[in-house]
Amino acid sequence: MPPVIQEQADAWLVNDTPDLPAVPVDLLYDADKDPRTVHVAFPGGDDWAFGRDLLEGGLRAPTERGGIRVWPCGRTQLVVENHSADGVEVVQFDSAPLIRFLHRTHTESAKPPAHA
């Protein structure tokens, strides 16, 4: 059974308010539940789920699927835009924690199970 991979990262909600503090989010991946999906869990219970490949592709070039758009912003940032019935939410991330997280989703889920 592959491990559930969870890491914390900071996100910045993009809106008209200047100097907003970073919001801590949890990055989650559970290969047993869905090996193609990653989750971003926000404080308060909001959870964005989208394809791991969408996030990986968005680190290199603008990409979109359904209501999610992802694109690099400079060399060290990533923007995720979520379109839903409630409106549009835009969040910016540092790329480095996302790259580390995605790398772990590949390497740790590929490890053979430990024997007891």
C-alpha positions in Angstrom: 0.0 0.0 0.0 1.6 3.3 -1.1 1.7 6.0 1.6 -0.6 9.0 1.7 1.7 11.9 0.9 1.0 15.2 2.7 3.0 18.4 2.8 2.4 21.9 3.8 2.9 24.9 1.6 2.0 28.6 1.6 -0.5 30.1 -0.8 -1.4 33.6 -1.6 -5.0 34.4 -2.5 -4.9 36.8 -5.4 -7.4 39.6 -5.0 -7.7 43.4 -4.7 -6.4 43.5 -1.1 -2.7 44.5 -1.0 -0.2 42.7 1.3 -2.2 39.6 2.2 -0.4 37.1 4.4 0.3 33.7 3.1 -2.3 31.0 3.8 -1.0 27.6 4.9 -2.4 24.8 2.8 -2.0 21.0 2.8 -1.0 19.3 -0.4 -2.4 15.7 -0.4 -1.9 12.7 -2.6 -3.4 9.2 -1.9 -2.4 6.7 -4.7 -4.8 4.1 -3.3 -7.9 6.4 -3.7 -6.9 8.0 -7.0 -3.4 7.9 -8.4 -4.1 10.7 -10.9 -5.4 13.3 -8.4 -3.8 15.8 -6.0 -5.6 17.9 -3.4 -5.0 21.3 -2.1 -6.8 21.7 1.3 -7.3 25.2 2.6 -8.0 26.3 6.1 -11.8 26.3 6.7 -12.4 23.1 4.7 -12.1 24.1 1.1 -10.5 21.4 -1.0 -9.4 21.7 -4.6 -8.9 18.4 -6.4 -7.4 18.2 -9.9 -5.1 16.0 -12.0 -1.5 15.6 -10.9 -0.5 15.9 -14.6 -2.3 19.3 -14.8 -0.3 20.7 -12.0 2.9 19.2 -13.4 2.2 20.7 -16.9 1.3 24.1 -15.4 4.8 24.4 -13.9 6.2 24.5 -17.5 3.5 26.2 -19.6 -0.1 27.4 -19.3 -2.6 24.5 -19.2 -6.2 24.0 -18.3 -8.8 21.3 -17.8 -12.4 21.9 -16.8 -12.6 24.8 -14.5 -8.9 24.8 -13.5 -6.2 26.8 -15.2 -2.5 26.6 -14.1 0.4 28.5 -15.4 4.0 29.5 -14.3 4.4 33.1 -13.1 8.1 33.9 -13.6 10.7 31.4 -12.7 9.6 30.6 -9.1 5.8 31.0 -8.9 2.8 29.1 -10.0 -0.7 30.4 -10.4 -3.8 28.2 -10.0 -7.2 29.6 -11.1 -10.3 27.7 -10.1 -13.6 28.5 -11.9 -16.7 27.3 -10.1 -20.4 28.1 -9.7 -19.3 30.4 -6.8 -17.0 32.4 -9.0 -13.3 32.5 -9.7 -10.6 32.0 -7.1 -6.9 32.6 -7.9 -4.1 31.3 -5.8 -0.3 31.8 -6.2 2.3 29.3 -4.9 6.0 29.2 -4.7 7.0 26.5 -7.2 9.7 24.8 -5.1 7.4 23.2 -2.5 5.0 22.0 -5.3 7.9 20.4 -7.3 9.1 18.6 -4.1 5.6 17.4 -3.4 5.1 16.1 -7.0 8.5 14.4 -6.9 7.5 12.6 -3.8 4.2 11.5 -5.3 6.2 9.7 -8.0 9.1 8.3 -5.9 7.2 7.2 -2.8 4.2 5.7 -4.5 6.6 3.6 -6.7 8.5 2.1 -3.7 7.7 -1.5 -3.0 5.7 -2.1 0.2 7.8 -2.8 3.3 7.5 -6.2 4.8 6.5 -6.6 8.4 
